[in-house]
Amino acid sequence: MAYILRKLGFLIFTLWVAATLNFILPRLVPGDPVGAMIAKYQGKLDPSAVDALRIAYGLNDLGSPLSEYVKYLGNLLHGDFGRSISQFPTPVMDIVRLAAPWTIGLVGVTTVLAFLLGSALGVYSAWRRGERLADAMPPIALFLNSMPYMWVGLVLLYLLAFKSSVFPLGNALDPFLKAWTPEWWSSMLRHAVLPGLTLLIVSAGGWLITMRNNVMSVMGEDYIAFARAKGLTERRLLNRYVLRNALLPSFTSFGMAMGFVVGGSILMETVFSYPGLGLQLNNAVTTLDYPLMQALFFFIALAVLLANFIVDLLYVYIDPRVRDGTGT
């Protein structure tokens, strides 16, 4: 319980720090949302429209920095991030609510598949080292993992969408489809194949290398030699001793990866024009949409912290040292 309470306290404190930085940093940038809107429309707004914008963004009566901060935290607790600049007057939460399912569905599922596939191949490569196929996997995985998402996505787009028209060039759905129909599901899956394959190709190699190194490290421990001397079968040795200990470091990394799912893959979603949070973040940065940037950065921080907290809770059941109070 002390371990869980310590992790929960760290979660709350870190989330407060992230929210505070989210409040401070945009205010260090010269100008304000209204100034960005005026620059966007190149002086076409009349004074009454400017005044209305200042009221809409809460800039007409700012008060002291402390009162602003208290009001900001109150709005944060109510899920109010204001209105988007680039998509004015749409509330920021509406944009996040529409984009989040696409990113979580695509990047989340692909991250899980990449972890499972890469980890399984990493275990095979370490356990069967010395065989031709097992020894060929690490350099191939290292090569794939070093390739940028954008380059892989462009190659797949050119070969499988532009040249052969097997898959669509971009977006997440064909137009004018009724939601949840068989045609809708078919269109959604066809549009998700190329971006999902891009993430899978690049990410699986990293998990393979990580798991192979973990397994190799565990196999060098004294308790593995002792277990072999006791006459345990190779299958029991792998399942009970090697995998359980080799998975612990990868499990922590997997929690981090699942947390970053909320942020999406900015380059991948931009290349494929996939309407997820990554594309929205890219658009927010390019259009200086401060309210939308603030919301996305906050939710990325929240997702990473929650994912790590869940992993810490699972460690209580996975690692006996945590249950006994000897682990951290």
Residue pairs with C-beta under 8 A, 6 or more apart in sequence:
2 325
3 312
3 316
3 322
3 325
4 312
4 313
4 316
7 309
7 312
7 313
8 309
11 305
11 306
11 308
11 309
14 301
14 305
15 301
15 302
15 305
18 297
18 298
18 301
18 302
18 305
19 73
19 76
19 298
20 69
22 294
22 297
22 298
22 301
23 68
23 69
23 72
26 290
26 293
26 294
29 290
32 57
32 59
33 53
33 57
33 59
33 85
33 290
33 291
34 50
34 53
34 54
34 57
34 59
36 85
36 287
36 288
36 289
36 290
37 45
37 53
37 85
37 88
38 45
38 50
40 85
40 287
45 53
51 60
54 60
56 83
56 89
57 82
57 83
57 291
58 71
58 82
62 68
63 71
75 81
75 82
76 298
79 93
80 91
80 93
81 91
81 92
81 93
81 96
81 291
81 292
81 294
81 295
81 298
82 91
82 92
82 291
83 89
83 90
83 91
83 92
83 291
84 90
84 91
84 92
84 95
84 284
84 289
84 291
84 292
85 287
85 288
85 289
85 290
85 291
85 292
86 283
86 284
86 287
86 289
86 292
87 95
87 289
87 292
92 291
92 292
92 294
92 295
93 295
95 280
95 292
96 277
96 280
96 295
96 296
96 299
98 275
99 275
99 276
99 277
99 279
99 280
100 262
100 276
100 277
102 172
102 274
102 275
102 276
102 277
103 261
103 262
103 263
103 264
103 269
103 276
103 277
103 278
104 261
104 262
105 192
106 192
106 195
106 196
106 199
106 274
106 276
107 199
107 261
107 264
107 265
107 276
107 278
108 258
108 261
109 196
110 196
110 199
110 200
110 203
111 199
111 203
111 254
111 257
111 258
111 261
112 258
113 200
114 199
114 200
114 203
114 204
114 207
115 203
115 207
115 250
115 254
115 257
117 200
117 204
117 207
118 141
118 203
118 204
118 205
118 206
118 207
118 208
118 210
118 211
119 207
119 208
119 210
119 211
119 247
119 250
121 137
121 141
121 204
121 208
121 211
122 137
122 207
122 208
122 209
122 210
122 211
122 212
122 214
122 215
123 211
123 212
123 215
123 238
123 242
123 243
123 246
124 134
124 137
125 134
125 135
125 137
125 138
125 208
125 212
126 134
126 211
126 212
126 213
126 215
126 216
126 219
127 134
127 215
127 238
127 242
128 134
129 135
129 216
137 208
137 212
138 208
138 209
138 212
140 205
141 204
141 205
141 206
141 208
141 209
142 205
142 209
143 205
144 201
144 202
144 204
144 205
145 202
145 203
145 205
145 206
145 209
147 201
147 202
148 202
148 267
149 198
149 199
149 202
149 265
149 267
149 268
149 271
150 267
150 268
150 270
150 271
152 198
152 201
152 202
153 194
153 195
153 198
153 267
153 268
153 271
153 272
154 271
156 194
156 197
156 198
157 169
157 194
157 271
157 272
160 166
160 167
160 194
161 167
161 168
161 169
161 194
162 169
167 190
167 191
167 193
167 194
168 174
168 190
168 191
170 191
170 272
170 273
170 274
171 191
171 272
171 273
171 274
171 275
172 188
172 191
172 192
172 274
172 275
172 276
173 184
173 187
173 188
173 191
174 187
174 191
177 183
177 184
177 187
178 184
191 274
194 272
195 265
195 268
195 269
195 271
195 272
195 274
198 268
198 271
198 272
199 265
199 268
203 257
207 250
210 249
210 250
210 253
211 246
211 250
214 245
214 246
214 247
214 249
214 250
215 242
215 243
215 246
217 246
218 224
218 241
218 242
218 245
218 246
219 242
221 245
223 241
224 237
224 241
224 242
227 237
227 241
228 237
232 240
244 318
247 318
248 315
248 318
248 319
251 311
251 314
251 315
251 318
252 308
252 311
254 311
255 307
255 308
255 310
255 311
256 304
256 307
256 308
258 303
258 307
259 300
259 303
259 304
259 305
259 306
259 307
259 308
260 300
260 303
260 304
261 303
262 277
262 299
262 300
262 302
262 303
262 304
263 277
263 278
263 281
263 296
263 300
263 303
264 276
264 277
264 278
264 279
264 281
265 278
266 278
266 279
266 281
266 282
267 278
268 274
268 278
269 275
269 276
269 277
269 278
269 279
269 282
270 278
270 279
270 282
273 279
277 296
277 299
280 292
280 296
281 292
281 293
281 296
283 289
283 292
284 292
284 293
284 296
285 293
315 322
315 327
316 322
316 323
317 323
319 327
321 327
322 328
